[in-house]
Amino acid sequence: MRTLVVSGVVLLLVGGGTAAALGFGGGKSATSASSTMPPSTAKVTRMTLTETADVDGTLGYGAETSVDSQGDGRITWLPVPGSTVERGKALYKVNEKPVVLLYGSVPMYRSLAPGVTGTDVKEFEQNLAALGYKGFTVDEKFNAATAAAVKAWQRVLGVAETGTVGPDAVTYAPGAVRVAEQKASTGAPAGGPVLTYTGTTRQVSIDLNLIYRSLANTGASVTVKLPDKSTVAGTVASIGRVADTKTSSDGKSTTTTVEVIVAIPDQDKLGSLDASPVAVTFVASQHQDVLTVPILALLALAEGGYGVQLVEGGTTRIVAVETGMFAGGRVEISGTGITADSVVGVPK
């Protein structure tokens, strides 16, 4: 776009069309009549304008957690990467004995037997109850009734019915897991890393530059653009509290970021994608119920600011306007005589 100032008149040459904005001699509220009709027109429309910002993200299953095997012996079975393991199922086997996945946050740090009490007992009993075993009270006391339920559970697992449970028999996770990587092979001695796992639900992680931190609010809706250009709705699930600073390879600049996790409620819309770069669109700001015109309708005034060519029947006049948000090829305006359904000139 070229802007020419000639004797107080600013000509905007856009796409072959010419619109003239007369100088008002000092007052932006003044108008000047003209009989020159514009090459094209558009209505002033009342609508909601939304300003957005796109950032890069990565689709995946979240951070990986490492699992170490306990006890003596050799690893005899491992699940394949990508498989899902749920509560009560074997996460791996040592000497053909299953190490069972249970749900919880307190790690199995000691053997549980009659007489033992604590929050870890309650966590274990909650899992036994969830697996359908009965005859005991879910509390912090491991008693004879608990031991009887454990024996029934061990019978189903095909292991010795001792009525006690050691750290080598159970691994806890927050929920069902997806096996990410095998860290050992069958036949390897127990006692080291066995595998890593993630959650079973795909999500988007973003290393958000701190200068854009205001874009992200927990619970806010976002749009995720997939590699095939399709989109899926997302929600900001969490925002990291610890910033990470990285230095460029040449050492001349640093970037400080915070991790933002976006949840995808409709997993089916992700298709078969497991991991992929994606673009995430945040709503930066929004102005509701405002008067708007196409951006090309704006005229740069000689005395500064902007105006529009208001078309009224067979005549036109230039009206100074105040501009607000620019978004989606339109601009928010306000000015004397500007109402919804007013007609303004635009270049072809």
C-alpha positions as CSV (number, residue, x, y, z in Angstrom):
1,M,0.0,0.0,0.0
2,R,1.4,3.4,-1.0
3,T,0.4,6.6,0.9
4,L,0.6,9.9,-1.0
5,V,0.0,13.3,0.6
6,V,-1.1,15.9,-1.9
7,S,-2.4,19.3,-0.8
8,G,-3.9,18.0,2.4
9,V,-5.4,14.9,0.7
10,V,-4.1,11.4,1.5
11,L,-4.6,8.9,-1.3
12,L,-4.6,5.2,-0.4
13,L,-3.7,3.2,-3.5
14,V,-4.9,-0.3,-2.7
15,G,-5.4,-3.1,-5.2
16,G,-6.0,-0.7,-8.0
17,G,-8.8,1.3,-6.2
18,T,-8.4,4.9,-5.0
19,A,-10.1,6.4,-2.0
20,A,-9.6,10.0,-1.1
21,A,-9.5,11.3,2.5
22,L,-9.8,15.1,2.8
23,G,-7.9,17.0,5.5
24,F,-10.2,18.4,8.2
25,G,-8.1,21.3,9.2
26,G,-7.8,20.3,12.8
27,G,-10.9,18.5,14.1
28,K,-11.3,14.8,13.8
29,S,-15.1,15.0,14.4
30,A,-15.6,17.2,11.3
31,T,-16.8,15.7,8.0
32,S,-16.5,16.8,4.4
33,A,-19.0,16.0,1.6
34,S,-18.0,14.5,-1.7
35,S,-20.0,13.3,-4.7
36,T,-17.3,10.8,-5.7
37,M,-18.7,7.3,-5.2
38,P,-16.3,4.5,-4.2
39,P,-15.6,1.6,-6.5
40,S,-17.1,-0.8,-3.9
41,T,-18.9,-0.7,-0.5
42,A,-19.3,-2.7,2.6
43,K,-21.6,-2.5,5.6
44,V,-20.5,-1.6,9.1
45,T,-21.1,-4.8,11.0
46,R,-21.6,-5.3,14.8
47,M,-19.7,-8.5,15.9
48,T,-17.2,-10.0,18.3
49,L,-13.5,-9.6,17.3
50,T,-11.1,-12.1,18.6
51,E,-7.3,-11.7,18.5
52,T,-5.4,-14.9,18.5
53,A,-1.7,-16.1,18.8
54,D,-0.2,-19.3,17.6
55,V,2.6,-21.1,19.5
56,D,4.4,-24.4,18.8
57,G,3.6,-27.5,20.8
58,T,4.2,-31.2,20.8
59,L,1.5,-33.9,20.8
60,G,2.4,-36.9,23.0
61,Y,1.6,-38.9,26.1
62,G,3.4,-36.6,28.6
63,A,6.6,-37.1,30.6
64,E,8.1,-40.6,31.0
65,T,8.5,-42.3,34.4
66,S,11.1,-44.9,34.9
67,V,10.5,-48.2,36.7
68,D,13.2,-50.2,38.5
69,S,12.9,-53.9,39.2
70,Q,13.1,-55.1,42.8
71,G,14.5,-58.3,44.3
72,D,16.8,-61.0,42.9
73,G,16.4,-63.1,39.8
74,R,16.1,-62.4,36.1
75,I,13.6,-60.5,34.0
76,T,11.5,-63.1,32.1
77,W,8.8,-60.9,30.5
78,L,8.3,-57.3,29.4
79,P,5.3,-55.6,27.7
80,V,5.9,-54.2,24.2
81,P,6.2,-50.4,23.9
82,G,2.9,-48.8,23.1
83,S,0.9,-51.3,25.1
84,T,-1.4,-50.3,28.0
85,V,-1.3,-51.9,31.5
86,E,-4.1,-51.5,33.9
87,R,-4.6,-52.1,37.6
88,G,-4.1,-55.7,38.6
89,K,-2.1,-56.6,35.5
90,A,1.5,-57.6,35.2
91,L,3.9,-54.7,34.4
92,Y,6.8,-57.1,34.0
93,K,7.9,-60.5,35.4
94,V,10.9,-61.6,37.4
95,N,11.5,-65.4,37.5
96,E,8.1,-65.7,35.9
97,K,6.4,-64.0,38.8
98,P,4.3,-61.0,37.9
99,V,5.1,-57.6,39.3
100,V,1.6,-56.2,39.4
101,L,0.5,-52.6,38.7
102,L,-1.6,-50.9,41.3
103,Y,-2.9,-47.3,41.5
104,G,-1.6,-44.9,44.1
105,S,1.0,-42.3,45.1
106,V,2.7,-44.0,48.1
107,P,5.5,-46.3,46.8
108,M,5.7,-49.9,48.0
109,Y,8.7,-49.3,50.4
110,R,8.2,-52.2,52.8
111,S,6.6,-55.6,53.2
112,L,3.0,-55.7,54.3
113,A,1.9,-58.4,56.7
114,P,-0.5,-58.8,59.7
115,G,0.3,-56.2,62.4
116,V,1.6,-53.5,59.9
117,T,-0.3,-50.2,59.9
118,G,0.0,-47.0,57.9
119,T,-1.3,-45.1,54.8
120,D,0.5,-47.6,52.5
121,V,-1.7,-50.4,54.0
122,K,-4.8,-48.4,53.2
123,E,-3.6,-47.7,49.7
124,F,-3.0,-51.4,49.1
125,E,-6.4,-52.4,50.6
126,Q,-8.1,-49.9,48.3
127,N,-6.6,-51.6,45.3
128,L,-7.6,-55.1,46.6
129,A,-11.2,-53.8,47.0
130,A,-11.2,-52.3,43.5
131,L,-10.1,-55.6,42.1
132,G,-13.1,-57.2,43.7
133,Y,-11.7,-58.9,46.8
134,K,-13.9,-58.8,49.9
135,G,-14.0,-59.9,53.6
136,F,-11.8,-57.1,55.0
137,T,-12.2,-53.4,56.0
138,V,-10.3,-50.8,54.0
139,D,-8.4,-49.0,56.7
140,E,-4.8,-48.5,57.8
141,K,-4.5,-51.9,59.5
142,F,-3.2,-55.1,57.8
143,N,-4.9,-57.9,59.8
144,A,-5.9,-61.5,59.3
145,A,-8.8,-60.6,57.1
146,T,-6.5,-58.6,54.8
147,A,-4.1,-61.6,54.7
148,A,-7.0,-63.9,53.7
149,A,-7.9,-61.5,50.8
150,V,-4.2,-61.4,49.8
151,K,-4.0,-65.2,49.6
152,A,-7.1,-65.2,47.3
153,W,-5.4,-62.6,45.1
154,Q,-2.1,-64.6,45.1
155,R,-4.0,-67.7,44.1
156,V,-5.3,-65.9,41.0
157,L,-1.9,-64.6,40.1
158,G,-0.4,-68.1,40.4
159,V,2.2,-67.3,43.0
160,A,2.8,-68.6,46.5
161,E,-0.1,-67.9,48.9
162,T,1.8,-66.3,51.7
163,G,-0.7,-63.7,52.7
164,T,2.0,-61.1,52.7
165,V,3.1,-58.6,50.0
166,G,6.7,-57.4,49.4
167,P,8.1,-54.5,47.4
168,D,9.1,-56.9,44.7
169,A,5.5,-57.9,43.9
170,V,3.9,-54.5,43.3
171,T,4.5,-51.2,41.4
172,Y,2.3,-48.1,41.9
173,A,1.3,-45.5,39.3
174,P,-1.3,-42.8,39.4
175,G,-3.5,-44.8,36.9
176,A,-3.3,-47.0,33.8
177,V,0.0,-46.6,32.0
178,R,1.3,-46.8,28.4
179,V,4.7,-48.5,28.1
180,A,7.0,-46.0,26.4
181,E,10.4,-47.8,26.3
182,Q,12.0,-51.0,27.4
183,K,15.1,-50.3,29.4
184,A,16.1,-53.9,29.9
185,S,15.8,-57.2,28.0
186,T,14.5,-60.6,29.0
187,G,17.2,-62.5,30.7
188,A,18.8,-59.5,32.3
189,P,19.3,-59.5,36.0
190,A,16.7,-57.7,38.1
191,G,17.7,-54.7,40.2
192,G,17.9,-52.0,37.6
193,P,15.8,-49.9,35.2
194,V,13.2,-52.1,33.4
195,L,11.0,-49.7,31.4
196,T,9.5,-46.3,31.2
197,Y,5.9,-45.4,31.0
198,T,3.6,-42.5,30.4
199,G,-0.1,-41.8,30.9
200,T,-2.6,-43.3,28.4
201,T,-4.1,-40.0,27.3
202,R,-2.5,-37.9,24.6
203,Q,-1.9,-34.3,25.4
204,V,0.0,-31.3,24.1
205,S,3.1,-29.9,25.8
206,I,4.3,-26.3,25.1
207,D,7.5,-24.6,26.2
208,L,5.8,-21.2,26.4
209,N,8.1,-18.2,26.3
210,L,7.5,-16.1,29.4
211,I,6.7,-13.1,27.3
212,Y,3.5,-14.9,26.2
213,R,2.7,-16.2,29.7
214,S,-0.4,-14.0,29.8
215,L,-2.0,-16.0,27.0
216,A,-2.3,-19.2,29.1
217,N,-4.9,-19.5,31.9
218,T,-5.9,-22.8,33.5
219,G,-9.2,-24.0,32.0
220,A,-8.9,-21.7,29.0
221,S,-10.0,-23.1,25.6
222,V,-7.5,-23.4,22.8
223,T,-7.4,-24.8,19.3
224,V,-4.8,-27.4,18.3
225,K,-3.9,-27.6,14.6
226,L,-2.7,-31.1,13.6
227,P,-0.2,-31.8,10.8
228,D,-3.0,-32.6,8.3
229,K,-4.4,-29.1,8.9
230,S,-7.4,-30.4,10.8
231,T,-8.1,-28.9,14.2
232,V,-9.2,-30.2,17.6
233,A,-10.4,-28.4,20.7
234,G,-8.2,-28.3,23.8
235,T,-8.1,-27.0,27.3
236,V,-5.2,-25.6,29.3
237,A,-4.8,-28.3,32.0
238,S,-1.8,-27.0,33.8
239,I,0.9,-24.3,33.8
240,G,4.3,-25.0,35.2
241,R,5.5,-23.0,38.3
242,V,9.2,-23.4,37.5
243,A,10.7,-21.5,34.6
244,D,13.5,-23.0,32.4
245,T,16.1,-20.8,30.8
246,K,17.9,-22.0,27.7
247,T,20.9,-20.4,26.0
248,S,21.2,-20.3,22.2
249,S,23.9,-22.4,20.5
250,D,26.0,-19.3,19.9
251,G,25.6,-18.1,23.5
252,K,24.3,-14.7,22.5
253,S,20.7,-15.0,23.7
254,T,18.6,-16.8,26.3
255,T,15.0,-17.9,26.3
256,T,13.0,-18.4,29.4
257,T,10.0,-20.7,29.1
258,V,7.4,-22.4,31.3
259,E,5.7,-25.7,30.5
260,V,2.0,-25.6,29.6
261,I,0.0,-28.8,29.2
262,V,-3.1,-28.8,27.0
263,A,-5.7,-31.6,27.5
264,I,-7.6,-33.0,24.5
265,P,-11.0,-34.1,25.6
266,D,-11.9,-35.8,22.2
267,Q,-9.1,-38.3,21.8
268,D,-10.8,-39.8,18.7
269,K,-10.2,-36.7,16.7
270,L,-6.5,-37.2,17.1
271,G,-6.7,-40.4,15.0
272,S,-3.7,-42.6,15.2
273,L,-1.2,-39.9,16.0
274,D,1.1,-40.7,18.9
275,A,3.7,-38.0,18.7
276,S,3.8,-34.9,16.4
277,P,4.5,-31.2,16.3
278,V,1.4,-29.1,16.4
279,A,0.3,-25.5,16.5
280,V,-1.8,-24.2,19.4
281,T,-4.0,-21.2,19.0
282,F,-4.6,-19.1,22.1
283,V,-7.1,-16.3,22.4
284,A,-5.0,-13.2,23.2
285,S,-8.0,-10.8,23.6
286,Q,-11.6,-10.4,22.6
287,H,-13.8,-7.4,22.0
288,Q,-17.5,-8.3,22.0
289,D,-20.4,-6.5,20.3
290,V,-18.3,-3.8,18.5
291,L,-18.8,-2.0,15.2
292,T,-16.4,-3.3,12.5
293,V,-15.4,-2.7,8.9
294,P,-12.9,-4.3,6.5
295,I,-9.4,-3.1,7.2
296,L,-9.2,-1.8,3.6
297,A,-12.0,0.6,4.4
298,L,-9.7,2.7,6.5
299,L,-8.3,6.0,5.1
300,A,-5.1,7.6,6.5
301,L,-5.9,11.2,7.2
302,A,-3.5,14.0,6.5
303,E,-3.7,15.4,10.0
304,G,-3.2,11.9,11.5
305,G,-5.4,9.1,12.5
306,Y,-7.9,7.3,10.3
307,G,-11.3,7.9,8.7
308,V,-13.8,6.0,6.5
309,Q,-15.8,7.1,3.4
310,L,-19.4,7.0,4.6
311,V,-21.8,6.4,1.7
312,E,-25.3,8.0,2.2
313,G,-27.5,7.5,-0.8
314,G,-25.8,9.1,-3.8
315,T,-23.3,11.1,-1.8
316,T,-20.3,10.3,0.4
317,R,-18.5,12.0,3.2
318,I,-15.3,11.3,5.1
319,V,-15.8,10.6,8.8
320,A,-12.9,10.4,11.3
321,V,-12.9,7.2,13.4
322,E,-11.2,5.8,16.4
323,T,-9.8,2.3,15.8
324,G,-9.7,-0.6,18.2
325,M,-8.9,-4.2,17.7
326,F,-7.7,-5.5,14.4
327,A,-8.5,-9.2,13.7
328,G,-9.6,-11.5,10.9
329,G,-9.2,-8.8,8.2
330,R,-11.6,-6.4,10.1
331,V,-11.1,-3.5,12.4
332,E,-13.1,-2.1,15.3
333,I,-14.2,1.5,14.7
334,S,-16.3,4.2,16.4
335,G,-17.1,7.7,15.2
336,T,-19.8,10.3,14.6
337,G,-22.6,8.9,12.5
338,I,-21.2,5.4,12.4
339,T,-23.9,2.8,13.2
340,A,-24.6,-0.8,12.5
341,D,-25.6,-1.2,8.8
342,S,-23.9,2.1,7.8
343,V,-22.2,1.7,4.4
344,V,-18.6,2.6,3.8
345,G,-16.4,2.7,0.7
346,V,-13.7,0.1,0.1
347,P,-11.3,-0.3,-2.9
348,K,-11.9,-3.2,-5.2
